[in-house]
Amino acid sequence: MYEVDARGLSCPEPVMMTAEAIKNHGDDTIKVLVSEPHCYKNVEKYAQSQGRKAEVHEVGSEFEVIITK
């Protein structure tokens, strides 16, 4: 699993980091860590727009978006 740590960053940075991860590690499961609800929603929408499945988990006050093919 490839992990993207975008905690503390504002959009569009988490989405840009997710795009780079999909480009370079698209065959792997990708876990994106974000700290803001609007960021996980944008990452989730982007992943789905790329034909990926995205599952969101709330972990404490942060969020994990698990992206798979």
Protein Blocks (a to p, Z undefined) as FASTA:
>chain_A
ZZddfehiacfklmmmmmmmmmmmmmpccddddfbfklmmmmmmmmmmnopacddddehj
bccddddZZ
